[in-house]
Amino acid sequence: MSKESDLVTAFALFAARCIAEGDLRKLKELGIGEREAEAIREITVVDLQRLSRKLKGHFLKGVNLVDNDSFWLLLQDLKREREQEALENRLIRADAPMDMMHTLFQMDAHEYAARRRMAELPSAVGRPAEPDEETSHAVWRAWKKRLAGAPDVELDPEIFLAIHQETGASLRTIWGLIARWNNEAVME
């Protein structure tokens, strides 16, 4: 099987889907008229296999099938998703609790548990142990240092990771302490 036959098979499957969904605009863009659409409707999977064995070249015109602007936007979006997933994984490896991951990324419990398993972390059940006074003070100082003059930083995952690295406290501990401090501030 050649690269060209792969392209033709993919094209035929795409055209068949457009036909099934009634996407006449896309069919027209592909250069498929009524006669071609009717012929494609009659092609079976076995026909596609036969066609791919017989093709030495292909019937597609040498047109530019790629919208470069859309292609680069798509790649930028994929890069952002990859970076966010890497950040999420760093947070999970630093013992980020489920409610933190849900607040920051709308991650559900199923995804959270799966990510912890992939990171080979034990299941996170129950409340974390209360941190000692030294840890609490270290987290408080690191948190206040980062909040000074930048209140919009409260939900920045990188800030939580920086506090984790600076203090050595787990994100579960850091998130719990900050949530408690925020609740106490609201109560005052």
C-alpha positions in Angstrom: 0.0 0.0 0.0 1.3 3.5 -0.9 1.1 6.8 0.8 -1.1 7.9 -2.0 -3.6 5.1 -1.4 -3.7 6.1 2.3 -4.6 9.6 1.2 -7.3 8.4 -1.2 -8.8 6.1 1.4 -8.9 8.9 4.0 -10.4 11.2 1.4 -13.1 8.7 0.5 -14.0 8.1 4.1 -14.2 11.9 4.7 -16.3 12.3 1.6 -18.6 9.5 2.7 -19.1 11.1 6.1 -19.9 14.5 4.5 -22.5 12.7 2.3 -24.0 10.9 5.3 -24.2 14.2 7.2 -25.5 16.1 4.2 -22.6 18.6 4.2 -23.1 19.7 0.7 -20.9 22.8 1.2 -17.8 20.7 2.1 -18.5 18.3 -0.7 -18.5 21.2 -3.2 -15.3 22.6 -1.7 -13.7 19.1 -2.4 -14.9 19.2 -6.0 -17.5 16.4 -5.5 -20.6 16.8 -7.6 -23.8 14.8 -7.5 -22.5 12.1 -9.8 -19.4 11.6 -7.6 -21.4 11.7 -4.4 -23.7 9.0 -5.7 -20.6 6.9 -6.7 -19.0 7.3 -3.3 -22.3 6.3 -1.6 -22.0 2.9 -3.3 -18.4 2.3 -2.3 -18.0 -0.4 0.3 -15.2 -1.1 2.8 -14.1 -4.0 0.6 -14.1 -1.6 -2.4 -11.8 0.8 -0.5 -9.4 -2.1 0.1 -9.5 -3.1 -3.5 -9.0 0.6 -4.6 -6.0 1.0 -2.3 -4.3 -2.1 -3.8 -4.8 -0.9 -7.3 -3.7 2.7 -6.9 -0.3 3.6 -8.1 -1.0 7.3 -8.0 -4.2 9.1 -7.0 -7.0 11.1 -8.6 -6.8 14.1 -6.3 -5.7 17.3 -7.9 -2.5 18.9 -6.6 -4.4 21.6 -4.6 -3.4 23.1 -1.3 -5.6 21.2 1.1 -4.1 22.9 4.2 -5.3 26.2 5.5 -2.0 27.3 7.0 -3.6 29.9 9.4 -5.9 27.3 10.8 -3.1 24.7 11.0 -0.9 27.0 13.1 -3.7 28.0 15.4 -4.4 24.3 15.9 -0.8 23.6 16.7 -0.7 26.5 19.2 -3.8 25.2 20.8 -2.3 21.7 21.1 0.9 23.2 22.6 -1.2 25.1 25.2 -3.1 21.8 26.1 0.2 19.9 26.3 1.6 22.6 28.7 -1.5 22.6 30.8 -1.5 18.8 31.1 2.2 18.9 32.1 1.4 21.6 34.8 -1.5 19.5 36.0 0.8 16.5 36.3 3.4 18.5 38.2 0.7 19.6 40.6 -0.6 16.1 41.1 2.9 14.7 41.7 3.3 17.5 44.4 0.1 16.0 46.1 -2.4 18.5 44.9 -5.8 17.6 46.4 -8.9 16.9 44.3 -10.7 20.2 45.3 -7.6 22.2 44.2 -7.5 20.4 40.8 -11.3 20.9 40.4 -11.0 24.6 41.3 -8.1 25.3 39.0 -8.9 23.1 36.1 -12.4 21.8 36.5 -10.9 18.3 36.8 -13.4 15.7 37.9 -12.8 12.9 40.5 -12.4 10.2 37.8 -9.7 12.1 35.9 -8.0 13.0 39.2 -7.9 9.4 40.4 -6.6 8.2 36.9 -3.8 10.8 36.9 -2.7 9.8 40.4 -2.6 6.2 39.3 -0.6 7.1 36.3 1.8 9.0 38.5 1.9 5.9 40.7 0.7 7.8 43.8 -1.4 6.2 46.5 -5.1 7.1 46.5 -5.7 10.3 48.3 -8.3 9.6 51.0 -9.0 11.6 54.1 -7.7 14.8 55.5 -4.0 15.5 55.6 -2.2 15.6 58.9 -2.1 19.1 60.5 1.2 20.7 59.6 3.6 21.6 62.4 3.9 25.3 63.4 7.1 25.8 61.5 5.6 24.5 58.2 2.5 26.7 58.7 4.6 29.8 59.3 6.8 29.0 56.2 3.8 28.6 54.0 2.2 31.8 55.4 5.4 33.9 54.7 5.7 32.4 51.2 2.0 33.0 50.5 2.0 36.6 51.7 5.2 37.4 49.8 3.5 36.3 46.6 0.2 38.1 47.3 1.8 41.5 48.0 0.4 43.8 45.4 -1.1 41.1 43.2 -4.4 39.8 44.5 -5.2 38.1 41.2 -2.5 35.6 41.9 -4.6 33.6 44.3 -5.5 30.9 41.7 -2.2 30.7 39.8 -1.0 27.1 39.9 2.6 28.2 39.4 2.4 30.2 42.7 1.3 27.0 44.5 4.2 25.1 43.0 6.6 27.8 44.0 5.4 27.8 47.6 5.7 23.9 47.5 9.3 24.2 46.3 10.2 26.9 48.7 8.7 25.3 51.8 8.8 21.6 51.0 5.1 21.4 52.1 2.8 19.2 50.0 0.2 21.0 47.9 -2.5 19.3 50.0 -1.1 21.0 53.0 -0.6 24.4 51.3 -4.1 24.3 49.7 -5.7 23.4 53.1 -3.8 26.2 55.0 -4.7 28.8 52.4 -8.3 27.8 52.3 -8.5 28.0 56.1 -6.8 31.5 56.1 -9.2 32.7 53.4 -12.2 31.4 55.3 -11.0 33.1 58.5 -10.5 36.4 56.6 -14.1 36.1 55.3 -15.4 35.4 58.8 -13.7 38.6 60.3 
